[in-house]
Amino acid sequence: MDLDAYSAAHREEWDRLAQLGKKRRFTGAEADELIDRYQSGASQLSAITTTSGQSAQGDRLSLYLSRARLAFTGVSSNALAQVIRFFAVQLPAALYRIRWLSLAVSAASVIVAVVYGLWATANPLVLETLGSASTREQYAMEDFVNYYSDNTEAAFTGYVWTNNAWIATQSVAFGIIPFFAPYIMFTNAQSLGLTGAMMAEFDRLDVFFLYISPHGQLELYSIFVAGAAGIFISWSWIAPGGRTRAQALAEDGRALFTVAVGLTLALLLSGLVEGFVTRQDWPWPIKIGIGTVALAAFLVYQWVQGRRAFLAGHTGDLDEFESGAKRLIAA
């Protein structure tokens, strides 16, 4: 490629892209033109980079494209406004995209836990693999309950939060690896079912449900949502549709990794309930009610606020830049 000749041939297009990228308000025609110029410029930059590597012309065009991209997103220099936009639009939209998959993962996990719990209860040999009879009795009669009060509230909250947040983040981050997130969900459900079976062996199943209900509602659902995000990313790589695999993985991966950020905060809330509420000598309806309110708040955020953001054209990924640009009409 003759880079100088190529640049001269497209100079007017690039100058127009730069001019549009500096504007703050757009007519409908200008918004459409900006999209077209951006798409053409991106293709031209790819051609330059592929044939000539880094160059002054490519750097200049990349700058023009960056400005145009900011026009698409409407990013404000106000950090507070960006934070508000993240939590009001981007995060709930990303959560909404995986709403049905979240329910599917939740249902599958409950089924696996119940199946393993019933299997272990009906087969003493399975329970023996979990430890000796005295060890299981010690766990069911004392250790399970003591687990919630062996440390201070703050220390225990920090422990369960970091542990659960790490599980959720792994489920999303390693979604590129097929079957990783399903494996995490399966082992988590299996462990839950076997723990319930040990408690049931010593007629402590009621204690099991009472102690996991306050914090477990939001905690478990957050883990299920993380699994759904990881599975979604895997499926984007396996079946990208009209996109290339790299494009699908990049777009959905960036969008859904925001879910990991949101779940970290949700798990902090469930950790606070586990550390400061579960251990309290309060009536169980109050403690379980607090957990139910926490889960309900998250569900409203995912399904109601997420739906509003999604119907407004936000998807949590870069595709929203184009649809958003088309709505940039002068006030």
Salt bridges, closest charged atoms under 4 A:
GLU13 OE2 - HIS10 ND1 2.96
GLU30 OE2 - LYS23 NZ 3.75
GLU33 OE2 - ARG16 NE 2.88
GLU33 OE2 - ARG37 NE 3.41
GLU201 OE2 - ARG136 NH2 2.85
GLU251 OE1 - ARG243 NH1 2.93
ASP252 OD1 - ARG97 NH2 3.08
ASP252 OD2 - ARG243 NH2 2.97
GLU274 OE2 - HIS215 NE2 3.51
ASP317 OD2 - ARG97 NH1 3.16
GLU320 OE2 - ARG85 NH2 2.97
GLU320 OE2 - HIS314 ND1 2.93
GLU322 OE2 - LYS326 NZ 3.93
